[in-house]
Each structure stands twice: as C-alpha cells, then as structure tokens.
C-alpha cells in the first residue's frame, strides 16, 4: 500500500519552492492510493438491503425502486445506480411507498412512520414531518398516493392530506374521520374510496371548500381508471430491476455483529431482546470484507444433508451467533435455533445435531429446536458452544482435533433444563471463559475455568459498592466484555456495571458502577448509564466503550469512563434507529458498526488499534496533501497507544500537540491560538507514552 509518508516525503519531490513567506506547490498526483483507503472522520454510512423489489416508479429517465424498504434509482440512459439512505439524502428509514409527480419532477417518499421526504432532480431532499410529529387519535399509515398537477393526495385512515410538491408543504388536510383507501382526480372533481364495514365512494368538486366535510357526497360510481395503481410501472420494468444489484447485504437483520480477520460478520440474533421468539428469519451469515464487498453465506442447506439429518425435523432459521477460526479466515461456525453449522469459503460443509455430535435438543425435542446462541473459538482453535434449554450439555467444546467435550455444569440448570438464553461467550486475558443469561428469568453472568472444568463464578444478583441491590425478575444481563486493562464490563437491562481486574479472582468479587461527578459544587455523583437498557458493548482501540441500547441509541464512553464522548440517537444523527441490538468496531480504521432493528449503519471514529512499535513506513497522515478549502480533521495513523504527538513547522516551532487515541491522532489544521495554519510542510514528531522517541512524518497543507 502506498503511504504518503513512506514515500520519503522530501521537499524536492513535492517540487516545493520557497520565496519569502510564500510557498508554491506543484504536486505530481494526489496520492490516490491513500485517498482510496482513508475515510473522513465523523462521517456516517448506511449498509442497507435492496434485495427484494416492492415498488417501481418511473420518473424522467430514471426508475425509482423501493426494495426491502430501502430506495435506489436506476438511470435508463447511462445505467448508473444511486442508493439513498439516512446518512446522505434521506431523513428517515423504512420506506413504505413512493410516487412521482411529473409536474414538479419530484419524488415523494413516505415512510412507515408517516414521515415524508420530497426528492428533486438533483437528489436533494426536503423533509415534511408534520404528519409524523402531529399527535393524532388515529393511525397515521398512508394507504395510497395519487397525483394531480403539483399536488400529491395522500389517502389516510382518517381522511386525505394534500401536499404541495412545488412549495414543499402540506396544503390542506380533509378530516373525514373515515379510512380512505385511495383517491383520484378527474376533470373538476376529486374522488375517494372509503373502507368500512362495506366499501363505498365519496366525491367533491375541486372548487369547493374541501376542508368542510359537508361538501363531500356519497356517489354511486367514479370514472374508469380514476384510482391509480401504485405499481403501474411494475410490469414494464420488473425484469430490468431484477437484473440490478445495488451494493448491500441481502437482509437488514443484524442482531449480532463480529469483526474478525479484516471483515465484519453479521447474523440476525432474533433472540437479542431476551425473549425466545421464533422469528423464522433466514439463518444467514453476511460478511462485509475490507474492500466493501458483501458475501452472503450458503442458504441452500437442507438438501445437502437429506437422508442423514432428518430434514423433515428442522429448518434453517434464526442464526444467533458465529465465529471465525483464528488460524483460517475461510473457516466459520454459526449457531442457530436448529443446531450448529460449519462453513468453508461461505459454503456449508457440515451440520451438527444430537445424532452426530455432543449437542442436545431443547427439552429433548427433535432437531427443530437445538438452540445455540453463542459460539467462540479460543486461541488454540477449540470451538466453545453455549446451548440453551437443554437437559444437560450446556457448555460444549468441539476441540481442534474434532472431539466433543461436554462437562456437566449443574449451576446452569433451572427446573430440569439449562438457562433460557445463554450467550456472549468471551475468553478473558486470564484464560477464563465468561458468558451471560440474557433472559428475564434468572438473568446473570458466569465464569468457567477450562483448567478445572468448573463454574467458578455465578452471579444472579449483587450489591454495588454503595450497597444498592440489583437483580430479581425482569432483570437481564445482555453482554460481558473485557477492556484493555483487564476490567470486565457487564451490560444489563438496568445499566452498566464493571469488575476491576484486580478483583476478578477474589472470593468476594465486587460488582461496581462508575460514579461520574456532577461538578456543580454539590460533591454528588451519578452512576454512569444507570437504568439504561444495554444490548451490547464493544471496546475500541483507545480503550473506550461503545454501548448500544434497546431504546436510547448508542453511547461512546471515554477511556477513563468520566466522559460521554458521543450519544447518538435516531433523532439527532443518521443512526437508523434508537433500538441498537449490536455494535462492533473495525480496529484498523475505527469504523464503529451498529446493528439496529432497521438495518446496519456505521460511524467513522477517531480511534484505531495501537501498534507495539511505531515505524516510519507505517506512520502516515491523510488527507495529504491537505487540499485548499478542507476544514475537516487531519488524521495520523500507525501510532502506539497514548503516543505523544507534536505538529511542528519546518524550523521547529510548535503548532499543536496532543495524545493518540489508540493508534490514531487527529489535528484540526489550526495552531494553538485557533487559527488555520498557513500553507507549508509540517513535521509530525511522535514519542511513546513513556517518552521514548518515535518517528517523524510530514504533512503538506495547501491554501
């Protein structure tokens, strides 16, 4: 890979000419290889499915396609595809229906929550949120859309809304208190079909005051073809649409996320909320590699094992978790509601169930219920498997030699069966295995010692450091993670807790909550994320905690736990939903991925995994050169943890300084007085956190 600083960024190579205070740059190339891999900090991306076409609308020379509740367009002339999402053009998620207005040459986009966007020919959107935000005693579902001149008429469960697509505003609302199925305009009259105990028609003259419901009359019939067919372009263009392949996953189900070997993997994990519901989601593993390409793992499973695995007893549904072989990135295992599946290069090569493995079916039923909600490879290549609701064989190990080990662990049994939602397997830095019971009955967390083959910690309820008791009914433990200091973090339905590294092996292990001072002179403090319903935790390269929640979006907590660095919600950011089921971080570029109930999105953060030793050829800045007019952050990567970084002029004057977050340092392009720096070449001098000299790199700024 071409790094700017690995090219021995010499002044003469840049053809730099110094004339007094003026610096003239003549740059050969723009270092495209760096630009291809660098991503702007603070930006959002959405990774949505466009797999299943639902509606096709022709607008000008483009087809607008609603697919899998997402939206994209296809240009019939140049064959280009544009996808639309909340991180860029749209203001909401889950598209319900679309319609084209030929007069204004705009597309109206109606969402499931009744929010509305109008998209013009330049793909710029205007949001009309009045229906979405208005408190009404009626459902706000849009049943149909019809067009007349510059207006869109929306059929609603309580009447008709008239949207002026020229002025981008709601013109009028006709409150019939009737469920209007569809509308249409012909000549000087407007018509509507009413859905009630029996279907009937109403109409009115356009010149009348339509807000006055007395001007609407029941009529016997309407002109032929008056009511639009929402998919009128479907027949003509569906075969064309079926040949299109917009980038994205096949499904929007990402209740479980894992980053491994440079790729993001996701499964649906339909039981994430702590309730065992048979969603019957396809048991698919979806992989996003480092080049942005998606791989959908083998779904044609049943026929492969016919005759040996009794396919009449099971279906390939509800994949809860997966893991990648640490010694072979093509080798993957996935745990589902119907057993354990082994994949190589995305193809299923084996199916494990009670007849051919150490697994047990739930309540001794058939192969339709072999609930596996967590799988984990240890550092030696052994696969650990958690089974829920089995009579025994709760924690199972498939050794790298292919042997099944099934220790008997009575602590995990409840009323003759293992706990109902065992998941979140991790092996900590001490070689201990931790996991949780994410269920409203006997929610807790556990520690298993592989050396002794015994459960050494079982925690159902506890007192924090101030004596406050947590536990009981409707208390769930969703996740357990280890930070870079060896502390354990426990996410529960009642908030965030931790165990200090020095206390983990103690007989009386203390579960604590972080206390954040109010700094208001009261000497009082508040518990960090107290009462927040937590679903997942990920530790980034700066030892910060990304915390996803059931209804409050995502939090980023600082390394010292005293600062809420970010709190993203669907209301104030491109986050797709406040229900965030999973989170994972790319250690190489700091991209934090969020699996929500409405799909997958991400945020480019400012922390990456630190290197053990800084090397000149691996420390680089981007963008480099910094182009004229650029006001974003300049990023330096390839640093050691908590490295000391100084930005200097060529003659050694200090411009800015700070510490790296993990392996990344960011500079806003300003000096210590807050002024934008002048054009020139600036030195990036680094040192380790212990004060040992690091490397020197360079970055050019062009004004």
Protein Blocks (a to p, Z undefined) as FASTA:
>chain_A
ZZfklnopafklnopacehjbccdddehjhlmlmmmpccehiacddddfkbcfbdcdehj
bccddeehiacdddfklopacdddfklmmmbehifbdcddfklopacdddfkopacdddf
kopacddfklmmpccfbdfbdfbdcdehjbccdddfkbccdddfklopafbdcdehpacf
bdcdehjbccdddddfbdcdddddfkbcfklmklpccdfbdcehkaccfklmmmmmmmmm
mmpcceddfbfcdfbccdeehiacddfklmlnopacdekpacbdddddfkopacdddfbl
mlmmgojlopmlpccehifbdcddfklmkbccdddfkbccddeehiafbdcdfklccbdc
ehhiafkbccdfbdcddfkopacdddehiabhkbccddfkopacddddfklggehiacfb
dghiacdfkopacdddddfehpacddddfknopafbdcfbdcdfkopacedehiacfbdc
ddfkopacdddfkbccdddfklmmpmblcdddddddfklonopacdehihiacfbdcddf
kopacdddfklopadddfkopacfbacdfklccbfbfbdfbdcddfknopacdddfkbcc
ddddfbdcddfbdcfklgccddddddehiabdcddehiaehiacddddfkopafbdcdde
hjaccdehiafkopacdedddddddddfkopacddddddddZZ
